[in-house]
Amino acid sequence: MGRLIENSVRILVIKNKSYSLTAEIEVPKTGAEGVIIAQGGNTNGWSLYAKDGKLKHCDNFLGIYLYFAKGNTVIPAGKHQVRMEFAYDGGGLAKGGNVSLYVDGQKDGEGRIYITIPMMFSCDETCDIGKEGGSAVSPEERFKIAMARQ
């Protein structure tokens, strides 16, 4: 699925609140690598993806601040459930929060986002599942392998 505009799907409205994302993925024998879901692009947005076999999350604030959460365990080949949870600090717009990453229900990593997008990610970037169709949220994303089950 791809090119979903920002407010077309209610679940994508994640600004200024806590939320979680869960995906069923199938990792090929060659390893986990690529975008699971991404919204926005290189000047605003977020992405949940795998890099070097490990789960990662990137939050991009205006292309100036890039915040990463990285998993610790290489995800083996086969079917798995991955989840990202964001615990918003609250108290107004654009506040930060903590990111936790899970693989098959086990906490695998965490990170901190210090400032978030308060209103709109982009007028021309969209949400993509299993790939990144526009500009890359994270400079380390690889797009050739789509892992999200469609």
N, C-alpha and C positions, 0 to 999 in steps of 0.2 A: 504494500500500500504506500502511496506517496503523494506528495504535493498537496497535502491537506492544509488549507488556510488556517491561520492562527485560532480563530474562535469558532471554527466550523464543527468541532467536536468538543463537547463540554469537558471531557476529561483532560483536554490539553490546556485548559485555563488554570494554570498552576501558580500564578504570580501572587506574592504577598500572603502565602499560607503554607502549611505543612502538606506533604503529599507523598505518595509512594507509587512506584512503577514496577510492575511484574511482567516478565516475559518468559515464555517457553522457548528455548533455543535448542538447536541440534548442531553440535560441534562436529565438523568433519575430521577425518583421521589426520588431516594436515594441520589441525589446531584451530583454536578460537582466534579469529582475527576479523575485525570489521564492525560496522555500525549495527546496533540493535534498533535504536530509535534516536532520532535527532529532531530538534525543533529550532528554527532560526538558522543563523549562519555565522560567518566570521566576524561580525560586528555586534552581535547579540544572540544568545541562544544557549542551548545545553544539548549534551549528547551522552547516551549510554552506549558503550562499545567495548570491544575486546582488543587488547594490544598485547602482543607477545604472549598470548594465551590467557591473560588475566583480565578480569572485569575492570573497567574504568568508567569514570564519569567526569565530564568537563563542563563547567559553567563559564560562559564567556560574557563579560560585561563590557560592552562597547568596543570590543577588540583591544581594550587597554589592560584589563585584569582577567587572567585565566586561572580558575580554581580547579584543582584536580583531586579526585578521590581514587585510590588505586587498590585493587584487590591484591591479596598476597599469594593466592594459590592458582596454579595453572589449571584451567578447567579441562578435564579430560574429554576425549571423543565420546559422543553419545548425546542423549537428551538430558537437558538440565533446566532447572528453573532459576532465573536470576532476578534479583530485586534491588531496587535503589530506594532508600527512604530519605526524605529531606525534612528535618525538624526546624521549622521557621522560628526565629527568635521572637517574632511578633513586635508589637509596639509601634506600628506604622508601616509606611511604604518603604520598599527597597532595603529592608533589614537583612541580615545574614542568617546563617543557620548551619547545622551540622548534617553531613551526608554520611549514610551508612550503606555499605554494599553487602549483599548476601548471595551465596551460591547454594542452591539446594537447601535453603532454610538456615544455613550456618553463616554467621557474620564473618566476612572475609576482608573488610577494609573500611576505612573511613577518611573523611576530609572535612575541611571547613570552608564555607563560602562567606566572605565578609560583607559583600554588597550584592544585591540582586536587582534584576530589571523590574521596575515598579509597574509599568503600564503596557508596553508593547515590545515584542521581540523585533518585528520587522514588517515592512509593508510588502516586500517582495520575496522573502524567504518563507518556507513552509515547513511542515512536519513530514518526515519520511520514516517508514518502518522497514528495517532490513537493509537500508542503504542511506546515503546522504545525497539527495538530488541537487542541492544548490551548493553554495560555498560551504566549506568545512568549518564546523564549530571549533574543533580542536585541530591544531596543525599536525597532529600525529595520526589522524584517522586514515584508515585504508578502506576503500570502497568496493573492492573487487569481490569480497565474499559476504553475502547476506546470510545472517544466521537466524534471524527471527522467523519462526514458523508463520506462514501467512494463511 
